Amino acid sequence: MKWILGALKIFPLIIAAVNAVERLSSKKGTDKQDEAITLIGDLVPLIEASIGRDIVNEAEVQSAIRKVIDAVVALQNIVRDVVARHAAMAGR
């Protein structure tokens, strides 16, 4: 059960990494995702130490983190587009 708590602690790191890379990187696509993965990898040892397990370097976890990154970016894009549409409609 301890590993579940550790895994759940990764989600805020993923969101923070995505936001940081979105603001600071000029890269696109997989290169940008790789940059977020690197940032997450730099922060995760603290979580891994708390659960006593190396979770980020497992292939399945890497794949899942990439999918979460894709989902976070997709959600951010949708929210941005909805806000822009509402602003445009309010400006009419």
Backbone bond lengths (Angstrom), bond angles and torsions (degrees), N, CA, C in turn:
res aa  C-N    CA-C-N  psi(-1)  N-CA   C-N-CA  omega(-1)  CA-C   N-CA-C  phi
1 M - - - 1.453 - - 1.522 111.35 -
2 K 1.306 117.27 -29.96 1.461 121.70 -178.94 1.536 111.13 -61.05
3 W 1.343 117.18 -35.12 1.456 120.57 -178.55 1.522 111.58 -68.28
4 I 1.345 117.59 -29.99 1.468 120.72 178.11 1.525 109.83 -64.90
5 L 1.318 116.47 -43.72 1.460 120.10 178.01 1.528 110.62 -61.79
6 G 1.318 116.36 -40.16 1.461 120.32 177.39 1.508 111.39 -64.46
7 A 1.326 116.77 -43.26 1.463 120.79 179.50 1.525 110.70 -63.21
8 L 1.328 117.15 -39.15 1.462 120.14 179.13 1.526 111.96 -66.13
9 K 1.319 116.91 -26.38 1.463 120.63 178.50 1.530 111.31 -70.80
10 I 1.319 117.51 -16.59 1.465 120.79 -179.95 1.528 111.57 -72.81
11 F 1.332 118.32 -30.62 1.461 120.92 -175.61 1.528 113.54 -56.24
12 P 1.330 119.74 -48.04 1.474 117.79 177.58 1.528 112.17 -62.57
13 L 1.331 117.13 -32.41 1.462 120.12 177.28 1.518 110.94 -65.89
14 I 1.331 116.46 -39.03 1.463 120.47 178.79 1.524 109.78 -63.00
15 I 1.313 116.68 -46.66 1.464 120.32 -179.34 1.524 110.47 -63.42
16 A 1.322 117.25 -43.16 1.469 120.55 178.68 1.525 110.87 -63.34
17 A 1.326 116.88 -41.20 1.469 120.71 179.86 1.519 110.72 -65.56
18 V 1.312 117.32 -43.51 1.470 120.82 178.60 1.526 109.94 -60.92
19 N 1.322 116.92 -45.94 1.464 120.39 -179.89 1.525 111.36 -62.79
20 A 1.325 117.46 -42.84 1.466 121.05 179.57 1.527 111.02 -63.34
21 V 1.326 116.27 -45.93 1.462 119.92 -178.94 1.521 110.68 -67.04
22 E 1.318 117.79 -39.07 1.468 120.74 178.04 1.521 110.49 -60.66
23 R 1.328 117.05 -40.25 1.468 120.60 -178.02 1.521 112.75 -75.83
24 L 1.333 117.30 -35.57 1.463 120.02 -167.39 1.524 115.77 -107.71
25 S 1.313 118.23 -15.37 1.461 119.89 -172.78 1.523 111.82 -103.00
26 S 1.316 114.43 144.14 1.465 119.68 174.12 1.530 110.59 -100.57
27 K 1.324 116.32 3.10 1.462 120.66 -178.90 1.525 110.16 -73.94
28 K 1.322 115.44 167.98 1.462 122.18 -179.42 1.525 110.35 -128.31
29 G 1.315 115.96 157.17 1.452 123.38 169.96 1.511 115.71 52.70
30 T 1.329 114.94 -128.57 1.466 121.84 -175.63 1.521 111.82 -62.50
31 D 1.331 117.49 -34.17 1.464 119.95 178.00 1.525 110.70 -62.72
32 K 1.316 116.16 -40.36 1.463 120.66 178.15 1.531 109.67 -67.98
33 Q 1.319 116.42 -40.56 1.463 120.95 178.06 1.528 110.27 -63.41
34 D 1.336 116.85 -41.61 1.463 121.11 177.49 1.523 111.15 -60.39
35 E 1.320 115.91 -38.49 1.459 120.61 178.17 1.533 111.12 -63.74
36 A 1.332 116.26 -41.53 1.468 120.45 176.84 1.524 110.78 -64.97
37 I 1.332 116.74 -41.11 1.469 120.91 178.04 1.525 110.23 -60.48
38 T 1.326 116.61 -42.20 1.468 120.52 178.99 1.523 110.32 -62.68
39 L 1.322 116.45 -43.57 1.457 120.58 179.15 1.524 111.07 -62.72
40 I 1.312 116.33 -43.59 1.461 120.69 177.68 1.525 109.76 -62.14
41 G 1.323 115.83 -43.74 1.465 120.47 -179.93 1.511 112.84 -60.68
42 D 1.340 116.53 -30.38 1.457 120.23 177.84 1.524 112.07 -72.66
43 L 1.335 117.59 -26.11 1.460 121.93 -176.26 1.529 114.05 -95.91
44 V 1.308 116.85 -22.75 1.457 121.51 -171.27 1.534 115.73 -72.09
45 P 1.322 120.99 -25.35 1.468 118.00 -179.51 1.529 113.99 -52.16
46 L 1.307 117.70 -30.51 1.464 120.23 177.48 1.522 111.00 -64.51
47 I 1.315 116.37 -41.88 1.462 120.30 178.92 1.523 110.08 -69.19
48 E 1.327 115.80 -44.12 1.464 119.61 -179.96 1.523 111.04 -60.63
49 A 1.312 116.99 -37.41 1.472 120.03 178.51 1.518 110.55 -65.43
50 S 1.322 116.88 -35.32 1.464 119.69 -178.54 1.522 112.67 -71.37
51 I 1.343 116.94 -24.60 1.469 118.83 179.70 1.522 112.27 -106.84
52 G 1.332 115.83 -6.22 1.464 119.74 177.94 1.509 114.40 68.35
53 R 1.327 116.40 32.27 1.466 119.59 -177.74 1.527 110.33 -150.35
54 D 1.326 116.56 139.98 1.460 122.30 175.57 1.517 107.50 -85.21
55 I 1.321 116.15 106.06 1.462 118.22 -176.48 1.518 113.14 -105.48
56 V 1.316 118.02 -29.49 1.457 119.48 -172.04 1.517 112.77 -74.58
57 N 1.303 118.53 -28.93 1.455 119.95 -177.22 1.519 113.67 -83.56
58 E 1.314 117.89 -1.44 1.456 120.47 175.63 1.533 108.42 -77.33
59 A 1.328 116.14 136.69 1.469 121.26 -174.75 1.525 112.50 -57.04
60 E 1.317 117.54 -40.31 1.461 120.10 -178.51 1.522 111.14 -66.16
61 V 1.331 115.98 -37.13 1.461 120.00 179.61 1.526 109.75 -69.34
62 Q 1.326 117.37 -42.37 1.469 120.82 176.91 1.527 110.07 -57.79
63 S 1.310 116.49 -44.89 1.459 120.95 179.63 1.524 110.97 -62.53
64 A 1.328 116.64 -43.81 1.464 120.68 179.78 1.524 111.03 -64.97
65 I 1.333 117.62 -40.81 1.464 120.66 178.54 1.523 110.10 -61.89
66 R 1.332 116.93 -41.52 1.467 119.95 177.79 1.535 110.96 -62.07
67 K 1.315 117.39 -38.76 1.464 120.69 178.64 1.530 110.67 -66.98
68 V 1.330 116.86 -38.98 1.461 120.21 177.34 1.522 109.78 -65.02
69 I 1.335 117.31 -42.18 1.468 120.77 176.89 1.523 109.64 -57.71
70 D 1.323 117.32 -47.24 1.474 120.77 178.54 1.526 111.20 -58.26
71 A 1.333 116.82 -42.64 1.465 120.85 -179.59 1.524 111.43 -66.59
72 V 1.324 117.63 -41.43 1.469 121.28 178.66 1.522 109.93 -62.31
73 V 1.319 117.11 -46.20 1.468 120.89 -179.80 1.528 110.30 -64.09
74 A 1.319 117.75 -42.89 1.468 120.55 178.95 1.524 110.59 -61.22
75 L 1.317 117.52 -43.39 1.460 121.14 179.20 1.526 110.98 -64.95
76 Q 1.331 117.34 -42.83 1.462 120.32 177.30 1.528 111.15 -60.35
77 N 1.317 117.30 -40.82 1.465 121.31 179.38 1.525 111.39 -64.91
78 I 1.321 116.69 -41.92 1.463 120.90 179.40 1.524 110.42 -64.13
79 V 1.321 116.38 -46.26 1.466 120.04 179.57 1.525 110.37 -61.34
80 R 1.332 116.96 -44.45 1.468 120.90 178.23 1.530 110.68 -57.79
81 D 1.336 116.72 -45.20 1.462 121.13 -178.45 1.525 111.82 -66.43
82 V 1.320 117.18 -40.76 1.469 121.02 179.08 1.524 109.92 -65.25
83 V 1.316 117.05 -44.39 1.467 120.38 178.47 1.522 110.16 -61.70
84 A 1.322 118.16 -42.39 1.464 121.63 179.52 1.528 110.56 -63.63
85 R 1.333 117.29 -41.71 1.472 120.10 178.69 1.522 111.06 -62.95
86 H 1.323 116.04 -43.94 1.467 119.74 179.96 1.521 110.56 -64.36
87 A 1.328 117.14 -39.40 1.466 120.64 178.44 1.516 110.43 -64.70
88 A 1.333 116.46 -40.99 1.463 120.52 179.51 1.517 110.81 -65.16
89 M 1.325 116.99 -39.72 1.459 120.83 -179.92 1.530 110.76 -69.26
90 A 1.315 117.24 -35.77 1.449 121.47 179.34 1.534 111.26 -70.38
91 G 1.321 116.01 -26.78 1.461 121.29 -179.00 1.508 114.24 -82.15
92 R 1.319 117.61 -6.27 1.484 120.61 -178.32 1.472 112.34 -69.77
